[in-house]
């Protein structure tokens, strides 16, 4: 499969099961979407690439983002789309909510597959057991558990959902 075929739901380098998300891949997919005259994908990828560029030049010195950094930016953009869709729904603007959800579907093609609640719960339970063995309790235990859990679920689970599961597991 050639790079540039990703925006149709196939990810570049899918042949070997690996998923790559880089700025170059997104740019190639943007070019392909432009040639296909896919307005939604073009607009969404342009917004994502703008967010990536902004992240690259933010701070004291410009830098090139790693694939993990690109995934972080993609996750942030996906979260914005989810929240916007909810806000439009509550404001009785279904056409705008639908547009946000469509953009979210485009962005989701570049994100790693989300973990199920059972998978997240298993990670949280293991971390709670580890922290309990160390003797931490209360808010300190929550911080310690989150420190263990976050790297394992980064980009694959919603932080709010993880925090709720940790609070439940700790009885808070």
Secondary structure, DSSP 8 states (H G I E B T S, - for coil): --TT-GGGT--TTGGGT-----HHHHHHHHHHHHHTT-HHHHHHHHHHHHHHHHHHH-SSS-----HHHHHHHHHHHHHHHHHHHHHHHHTT-HHHHHHHHHHHHHHHTTS-----HHHHHHHHHHHHHHHHHHT--HHHHHHHHHHHHHHHHTTTS-HHHHHHHHHHHHT-
